[in-house]
Each structure stands twice: as structure tokens, then as C-alpha cells.
């Protein structure tokens, strides 16, 4: 009996076969909570601070719960960022190249996955090189070429590379689609060819419906990278178009221009809460996009890495 009880307690604590025990479950949840806290703490701190009034910021007793939900910080940040106009320009600069990039990378990935091409290894090496080589090493030749073509300061400087498979981090999306299309059974292609389908018809009717996970993953990541890119966007657009991250980078200067220190009281001076409000407004569209696409995005992450025959 004592031996049976010991085995029973061991199975409860450590688990048995496919049933996890109490101790591994506790350790797993502890690790997940710790990792979640590391990622969520900055967002929670930024959100709570952005709702603090100047009195709450000066009060050392107010830490996590503001005495009131003060929206004046968002009103100032909204005005400093010129939010609606800047948001419109940011969406155009992010979504338009993304749409072109995703379609073109799908075509390239399909071609590499389904056709036997001479020098395919060389093509893969060149694709990897575009990802490994830092953009700071190639920005000067690109800028000189764009200046020769009179594209600097024009959104075409972002749209044309995306349409040619050379957008921001296009190599990753090509490999995602390549991996996805490898899982397409060749029997489906052979059956479609017997029915008289063309190569484009096979791609459109058979390959694309099964590539939805790759499209969602590529679209989300591409929008985020185009949204957050400030260095190349500033160089190629020459300040002609201002995105939210670019406006946020010059937030302090823009705020002082609207609210000169010699003309404002303590409530209108730049403080940590106003900066946090501007940052929150900048990332808010991305958070909304993620929450809308969360279910499909997580499923796509799991499915886009599958390999087939």
C-alpha cells in the first residue's frame, strides 16, 4: 500500500504518460507569466502614464492607478502629431508597398518551389544576400539611382522596389511562400494540367487558396516593418511625406513649437505623460490591426512553416 501511494503521488506531482503533473504545470505557467510580464509591462506602464494628469505625475503616491482619467495628454499629442493627416500618409506608405510586395513575393516563391530552374542555388544565395547585407551599405547606391531616375521624394521610390521583389525584407516573405508552396501536392498540379489548366490558372485556382496563411503572415509583418521604418523612408522620401514614427522622432521639437516654454503654464509643459500618449497613438493602429487579425495570424504562423512532398 505505501508503495502504491508513493507511485500515485509521484504521478500527480510529476505526471505520467501524456498527462502533465502539478509541478511541471506550475513551472510552465510561471515561465509564461514571467515572459508575459516582461512584454506587457512597458505597454501597461505607457498606457497608465498617458492618462495621468500633471498633479498625478508630481504626486509620488500615485503609481499605477491615476486619480482621474486625464485625456488632455492625448489632445496635445494628437495636435502635435497632426494625427489624422499623418495617419493617412502612414497607411498609404505602409499598405500600398505591402500589397505589391506580398503579391510579387508569392509569385517568386511559387516559381522557386514548383519549377526546376538552372542556377536556383545562386538565386537563393542572392535572395539571402539582400537580407543579410545591412540596408545602410546599399542605401547610397539606391539613393543615387533614384536621384538619376528622379524618384527621390516620390512614393514610387518605395512602390517600385516592392513591385520588383526588393521591398523591405522581401527575402523573408519569398522564403515563407516558398516553404508554403512546397507543401502543395504535385498530384493536384498534374490533375489540373490534364484538365487543360495553364500555369497561371494553376497558380490562381490551386496554389493561392492554400497560401492564405503565408499571405496573412507576410501582410502583417510587412505592414509593421514599413510602418516602423524611418531611416530608409526619410532618405527616399526626403521629408516630403511624414509618417507617425517620423513625427514621433521629432515630437519634442514639434511640441515646443506649438507650446513655447515662455508662454505656457505647468499644465502645458512637455512631460512624460504627453510623450507616452504620443507613443501610444503611434502604435495604436498596429495594435488594432493585430487584435483584428489575431486568430488568423496565430493559425497562419503555425501553418506557414509546414513542408510537404
N, C-alpha and C positions, 0 to 999 in steps of 0.2 A: 504493500500500500504506500509506504513512504516513497518508494521508487517511482510509482505511478504519479504521485502528487508532484514530485520534483520535475518529471518529464512534462506534466501538464502545465506547471508554472513556467517552465522553460519555453514551451510553445507559445504561451500567452505573451511572455516578455519579448522573446526573440523572433517568434513566428515560426511557421512550418510550411514547407512546400510553397504554394503560391499565396499564402496568407501572411502579410507582414505583421510583426509583433508590435507591442505597445512602444517599446524603446526605439526601434527604427522609425516608427511613425512620428514620435515626438521629436527625434533628431531631424527628420526630414522637414517637418513643419517649422522647427526653429531656424533651420537654414533658410527656408523660403521666406519666413518673416523678416529675418535679418537682411536678406538681399532686397526684399521689397521695401524695407525701411530706407536702405541706402539710396534707392532710386526715387522713392516718393518724398523723402524728407525735403529736398530742395524745392520741389513743387508745392508742398504744403506750406513751407516757410514763405515762399514767394507770394502765394495766394493770400495767406493771413496778413502778411506785412502790407500788401497792397490795399487792404481795407482798413488800415489803421489811420486814425486822424493824427495831426501833429501833436496833440496832447497825449495820445497813447504812445507815440514814439518817444516822447520825453519822459514818460512815466515808467520807471524801472519795474513797477509791479505788474505791468501789462506785458505778458509774454505771448501766449498762444490764443487768448480769447480777447478780441478788442471790445472796448466798452460800447462801441457802436459800429455799424457797417457804414463807413465813410466812403462815398463814391467820388469825392472831389478829386482824388488822385487819378482816377480813370478819366475824368473830364479833362484834366490838364494834359495827361498823356495822349488822349485822343486828339486834342488840338495840336500838340507838339508834333505828333507823328503825321498829321494831316491824314487821318486814318483811312477814311473811305477811298480817297483818290489813290493813296499809296497801296492800299489793299487791292484795288482793281489792277494796278500796274503789276503788283507782285503775282497775282493769279495768272495774268497773261504771260508773264515771263516764266512762270513755273509750269503751267498746264500745257501751253502750246508746244514747247520743245519736248515735253514729256510724251505727248500724244504721238509726235513724229518719231521720237526715239524708240518707243515701245513697238510700234508697227515695223520699223526698219530692223530692229534687233530680232524680232520674231522671224522675219524673212531670212536674215543671215543665219540665225540659229537653226532654222529648218533646212536650209541648204547644206550647212555643215553636217547636220545629223543624218540626212536621208540620201545624200549623193556622195559618190566616190569622186573626189576631186584630186587632181595632181597638186602636190605641194600643200596638202591640208595641214601638215605639221608646221610648215612655215607660216601659214595663215594663223594658226593658233599661237605661235610664238609672237607674231606681230600684234595679235589681239592682247596677249598678256603684257606686251611691252607698253601698250597705250595705258594700261592700268598701273604698271609698276613704276614707270617713269613719272616723277612728280610734275604736275602741270606748270610749276614755276620754271622748269627747264625748257618748256616748249612755248611759253606764253609770248616771248619776244618774237620768234618767227611767225607765230599765228597773228600777232598784232601787226607785224609788217605786211603780211599777206592781206589782211583785212583792210589795212590802210591803202594798199595798192588797188584793191577792189572797191574802195570807197564804202566799206561796210561798218567801219567804226562808228559807234553812236547809233547804230541801227539794230533793231531786234533780229534782223536777218543774220547777224553775227552769231547768234545762238541757235536760230532755227536751221540754218544750212548745215552746220556740223551734225545736229541731231538727225536731219534727214539723210545724212550720208553715213550714219552709224558711228559718228565720232562725238556724240554728246558727252555730258558729264558722266563718267564711269560706265560708258556703254559696254565695256568688256564684260562686266559682271552680268548685265542683262542678256548679252549674247550667250554666255555660258549657262544662264538659267534656262533660256529657251532651248539651247542645245541639249541640256540634260532632260528637259521635259519631252522633247520630240523623240529622243531615243527610246522612250517608253511606248511609243506608238507601234502597235503590232504591224509588221510588214504584210501580214495577210490582208489587212484592210486596204492597204495601197494596191496590192495585186488584184483584189476583187474589184476595186474602183477602176483600175486600168482595163480590166476585162469588160467592164460596163461602158468603156469609152470616155472615162473622165480624163481631163488634161491635168498637167502638173499643177497649174494654178487652181483648178477645180478641186483636186485632192487637198491642197493646202487650205482652201477656203472652207470646204464642206466637211473634211475629216480631221485635219490637223488642228485647226483653230478651236473648234468646240472643246477639244481635250486639253487645250493650253490655257484655259481660264485661270488656273492657279498661278501660272507664270505671269500672265498679264496683270493680275491683281498685285502680286509681289513687286513686279517691275514698276508698275504705275505708282504705287505708294512710295517706294524708295526713291524713284526718280523725282517725284514732286518734292520730297523732303530735301533732296540734295540740290535741286535747282533753287528751292526756296531759301536755303541756308547759305548758298554760295554768294559770297560778297566780293572776293578778290577778283575772280575772272569776270564777274558781271560788271564790276566797276571799271576794269580795264577795257572790256569790249564795248560797253555802252557809254563810256566816258561821262558818266553822270547824267546822261540825257533822261534816263529812267531811274527812279528811286524805288527800291524795294523796301519792305518793312525792316529786314535786318540791316540794310544800309542806313535807313533813317535811325534805327536804334543805335548804331555805332556813333552817330553824331548827335545823340539825344541831348547830352549836356549842353552843347553849343546852341542847339535849336531852342532849348528851354530858356537859356539865358537871354537869347534874342527876344523871346516873347515876354519873359518876365525879368527885366533888368533888376539886378540886386539893389540898385539905388531907389527903385520905385515900388518895391513890393514889401509887404509885411511878412511876419514869420510864417503865416499860413500859405503864402505863395512861393516861398523859397524852395529850391530843389532839395528833396530829401530822399531817403532810401525807399519810402513807400511809393513815391512817384516813379522812381526808376523800376521798381518791381512791377508796377502797373503797366508801364510801357513794355516790359519784357513779356508779361502775361498776355497783353493784347497782340504781341508779335507772334507768339506760339499758339494762340487760341485757335486759329483756323486749322492748323495741323492737328491739334488735339480733337477738334470736332470731326475732321476727316477720318482720323483713326478710330474714334468711337463709332462712327457710322459703318466703317468697313472692318471693324474688329473681328467679327465672326468669320467672314470670308478670308480676311488676311491671315488669321491663325491657321485656318484649314489649308490655305494655299502654301504657307511656309512648310507645313508638314508634307504636302503632296509634291511640291516642286522639286524635291531632291530625289524622287524615285527614279530608278533606272530600269529599263526594260530590256527586251531582247536585242 
